[in-house]
Amino acid sequence: MTEKKDSDLQQFDITNSMHSGRALRAPTPADPCVDEIAGACTAHPLLSYKPIIQFFSLFLGSSTEILLCDTEKILHSENPFSQKNAAGMPLGDMEQAFINGEHYRGIPCTVNYRSFSGEGEKLRSATMFIKDENDDLLGMLTINTKVNELIAARDLIDRVINGEEPNINGMAAPLKPPQYYETISMLSVIEMTNSTIDKSITRYGVPSDRLTADEKLAIVRELDKMGAFLMKGSVAEVAKRLSSSEATIYRYLQQINE
């Protein structure tokens, strides 16, 4: 039987902790780790996480920075967005706020919060708290991802789906009153929804209030493929026709998109 090295056991402990959702516990390395950047944080035990951080960095790419900190300074960084996030620099405002407010107590991490880079770029962020067995903070692993380009892409998609107001002589001037567009959209939704549901009821041979959950799910799936739920009022209309609640329709849509 092959004997595992201490470093293997250490990596196994880190990976299992992350997979189980528990707060990461600081390992005790057999050999000292040395950060070669600016000579900072020599032999700091938290640098045992450095291989995992480098792996995350390779996978997530240059639009993501990863910071490893103790309770006073940055120990190591991958793809830092500015020199303020280089090894040896003081903690950022967010990390310092976590410490001052003791927000790490009782939780392993906080994810999907919004923050800004030093240059004002919008970030989606997550921080994992590295703690000892007494729930005292030893350090943090923070991941920041730039989302400006994703927001711009979302806005573009919204414009393609919803259209834009026409522009005449440099001034926005809708060709029809706003209520006109809403009325046309609602009529389109009602007609398309009713037609599809009527055909389904005929096919199943029972009224809508006697349709099974699977049959209703199939109808919602068909409507979703047709793009019915992209329009305002569609969920309420479908819920009414299928003798269901709007919450039920939203649940069907969630099942379809999983």
N, C-alpha and C positions, 0 to 999 in steps of 0.2 A: 504494500500500500504506500503510495507516494505521500511524503510528509509535506504539508503546506508551509510555506514561508510566512513569517510574521507579516510581511507586506501584503501577501495574498489575503490573510485573514482580516487585515485592516481594511482593504478595499471591499471585501465581502460585507463587513459590518457597515460601511458607509452606504453601499448600494442597497442593502436590505433595509436600512433605516429610511432611505428615501422612498423605497417602494411601499413600505408599510404606512407612511404618513407620519411616523414619529419624528420628533425633533432630532436633528443630528447630534450625536455625542462626540465630543472631541476625542480623537484617537491618541494613543501614546505610541509614537513611532519608535522602532528599534534603533534606527539611525537618524541623526539630526537632519532636518531639511533646511536648505539654505536658499533664500531668494536672491537671485543674482542681479535683480534690477536695483540700481542705486545703492546696493549693499544693505538694503533695509530688511528688517524682520529676520535676521539670521537665526536659524535653529528654532524658529517658532513652531510649536506643535501643530497649529492649525494649517500650516503649509502642506500637511499630508493630504489635504483636499485638492492640491494643485493639479494632479493628473486628471481628476474628474472635471475640474473647471476648464482645463485645456480641451478635453473631449467635447464638452458642451459648446465651447467656442467654435471648434471646427464644424460642428453640426449646425449651429444656429447662424453662423456667418457674420460678416462685418457690420451688419446693422444692429448687432446686439453686443453690449458690453457686459462683462461679468466681473464683479468685485468681491473679493474675500477680505473681510475686516475682522479685527478684534474689537474691543470696546473703546479703542483710542484712535486707531489709524487704519489705513488701507494696507493690507499685507501683500496682496497680489491682485493684478487686474489683467484681463484679456480684452483687446479691442477698446481701450479706454477712449471715451469721446472727447476728453480734454486732459491736459496735464494735471488738473486738480484731482483726477481719479487715478493717478499713477501710484505705484507702491511707495509707502512712506508718507503719503499725504494725509491730512486730518480727515476724519469722517465727514460725509456730506450731511446736509441739513436733515434729510429724511432719516438716515441711520441714527443721527444724534437724537432726533425726536422719539424714535423707538425706545432708546435707552432712557431718556429723561422721563417719558411717560410710562415706562415699564410695560409697553404694549406686548412684549414677548411672553408675558406670564400666562401659562396655561395653554398656549397654542404653539404648534410647531412652525408655522409660517403665516405669511399674509401674501395673497396673490392677486394679480390683475388690478392693482391700484394705478392711478394715473400720476405721472410726474413730468418734470421738464429737465432737459439737459441744460448745461451752462450756456448754450447758444439759443435756448428757448425752444428747442425741438420737443414735440410731444412724445412721451414715452409710455409704454405699457410695462409695468414693473412687478417684480415679485421678490420677496425676501424670505429666506429660510433662516431660522434662529438656531444657532449652535449653542447648546446648553449642557450643563453638567447634570448629575443625577438629582440635584436639589433645585432644578429649574432656574438656576442662576445663569445669566448670559455670559458666554465666552467669546462669541463672535457672530458674524452674519455673512451669508452668501446672498448677494443681490444680483438679479438679472434685469437689465434694462434694454428694451427693444424699441427702436425708432418706428413710429407709426404714421408719420406725416404722409409718406407716399401711399400707404394703405387708406388713409382718410381721403386723400385726393382721388384714389381709385373708386372708393365708395361713392363720393360725390358725383363722379363721372357716370357711374352705373345708375345713380338716382336720376340724373338728367336724361339718360337714355330711356329709362323706364317711364318717367313722368313727363318728359318733354320740357321745353323752355318757352317762356312767353316770347312771342315774336317781337323783333326790334325794328321800329320804323323811324328813319331819320335820327338815329341815335337815342331814341326814347322808347322805353318799354311800353308797348301798346297792345294789350290783348285784343284779338279780333272779335271776341265775343265776351259778354259779361261773365264773371267767375262762376255764377250759378249755372250758366249754360253748360260749362264743362262738367260740373258736378252732376247735373241732371242726365247728360248723355252717358256719363260713366255708370251712374246708378242703373239706368235703363239697360245698358249693355250687360251689367252684372246680373240683373234680375232675369233678363231674357235667356242668357246663357245658362245660368244656374237652374232655372225652371225647366228648360228644355232637357238638360242632362239628367236632372232628378226625375222628371216625368218618364223618360225612357228607361231609367233604372227601375222605377216602381212597376212599370209595365213588365219589364223583364223578370222581376222577382215575384210579381203577382200578388203583392200585399200592400196595404196602405203604409205610409211612411212611419206611423207610430207603432207598426208591428215589425219593422225591419230589425234584424239582429245587429249587434255591434259590429260584426265582421262585414255585414252588407253595407252598413253606413260608412265604415272605414273604406270600403272599396269605392263608394261614391265620392267620398272626399278625396281619395287618391286620384280619381279620374278628373275631378274639378281642378285639383292642384296641377296636374299635367297640362291642363288647358290654360293655366295662368289666372284662374278666376280669383285667387286669393291675393293677387297683386293690387286689386282695386278696393277702394274704400267701401265699406258696408257689406262686403262679401261674406264674412264670417257670420254676421248677424242674420243675413238672408238664408244662408245654408242651414244654420241652427233652427230657424223657424220652419223651414220646409221639411227638415228631418225630424222634427219634434224632439230636438235635443237642446241642451244648453250651449252657450258660446264656449264655456270652459271645456265641454266635451269635444267640440270641433277643434279647439286649439290643441287638445290632447291627441286627437287623431293626427293632426299635422305634425306634432312632435314625433309621433311614432313613425310617420312616413319619412321624416328627415333624418332619423337616427341611422 
